[in-house]
Amino acid sequence: MAIKYKLVEKGEPGVVGGGTKKWYARCITDGELTIDDLVEQIEKFSALSEADIKGVIIALENVIQNAIADSKIVRLEKLGSLYPSISSKGANREEDFVANTMIEKVNVRYRPGKRIADSVRNAGFKKQS
């Protein structure tokens, strides 16, 4: 296994004409796995049927969705954690803060478990042209 990348040339941000340009690695993806692909692969490692696996994945999605919307951290053991994140404009005084207009972004963050993080760190790299 190897993480694929390509090189891109970038200038210095905020410098007219780009300043000194350097080459940076950018990760590229090589396809995707759908729920059906995951179900097919999970079937090989379990005694569960396709319908059972798909049902569990759909139920897990619903439970995670509700938990994140309730401001909870979802810990999936070795898979990692999902948690809500927000960013906002600043207010000069606490009483001036209005959530509906000042909160700009709401995201879900993912922190991989140790085994997943280790597998990415140890995967190696392969340059694509």
N, C-alpha and C positions, 0 to 999 in steps of 0.2 A: 504494500500500500504506500502511496505517496500523495502528498498534497500538491496539486498542480498550480503553477503560477506563470505569469508572463511579466515582462519588464515594461514599465511605462516611464517616459521622461516627463518630469515636472519641474516647473520654475518655482522661484520663491514667492510665496503668497504676499500680496501687497507691494511688490516691487514692480515698477513700470518696466515693461519688456520682459518680465519674468526673472531677471537677475541671473544668477548662476543656476543652470539646470543640472539636475541629478537624476539618476535612474533608480526607480523603486520597484520592489516586487509587489504584484497585485494578485491575490488569490483568484483563480478561476474555477468555476464549477464544471463538473463533467456528468451531466444528467441529473436525474432526481429519482427518488423513491416515492411512490404514491401509497396511500393506505392499503390498496390491494396488493402492492408489492411487499409491504411490511407484513400483511396477513399471511401471504404465501410463504415468506421466510420464517415467520413465527410458527406456522403449522409444522415445519420440519423439526422444531425443537420441543414440541408439546403434543399432548394428546387431545387438545381442544380442536373443535371443528372450525372451519372458516367463519361460520355465522357467529359462533361463540366469541372468537377473537375480535371480529369486527364490532360486535355488540359491546365488548369491554372497552375497546378503543373509543367508540362513540360516547359511552357513559363517562369515561375518563375525561374526555374533552368537555362534556357538560359540567362535571364536578369542578374541573380546573377553572372554567369560565366563571362559575358562581363564586368560587373562593377568591379569585383575583379581583372580581368586582366588589368583594367584601373586604378588600385590603389585607388578605391573608397571603402568607408565603406558602407555596405548595412544594413540599419536599418529596421528591420521588426517589429516595434512597440513592442508589448508585447512578441513576440517570441524571440527577442534579436537582436544582431548585428553580422555580418560576416565581416571580414576585412583581408587584406593580411599581411603577416609577412615574413621577410627574416632574415637569419643569414649569416655572412660572416667571412672570415679570415681578420686579420688586416693588414694594410699597414703602413710602417714607415712614409710615406709622402702621402699627399692627391693625388698628381699627379702620385704616384705609384699604386694607386688602379685601378684594371682592373675588371670590373663587371663580365664579362663572366667567368673568372677563379677564382675569389675570393668570389663570392656569392655562398655559399654551399647549402643552403636549401631555398625553397620557400614553405610557408604553408598558409593555410586559418585558421584563428582563429575564434572561436565562443564565444561570451559573451552573456549568457542567459538574457532574460528580467526578471524583478522582480518577476512576478508570477511563472515563471518556476524555477527560483533560489529558491524561497520560498517553492515551492512544493517539491523540492529535499531535502532542509534543514529540512522540517517537515515530511518527509516520514517515518522515523523510520528505524530500521535495523532488519535484520533477518539472523542469522548465518546458513550457509549451511554446511553440512558435506562432 
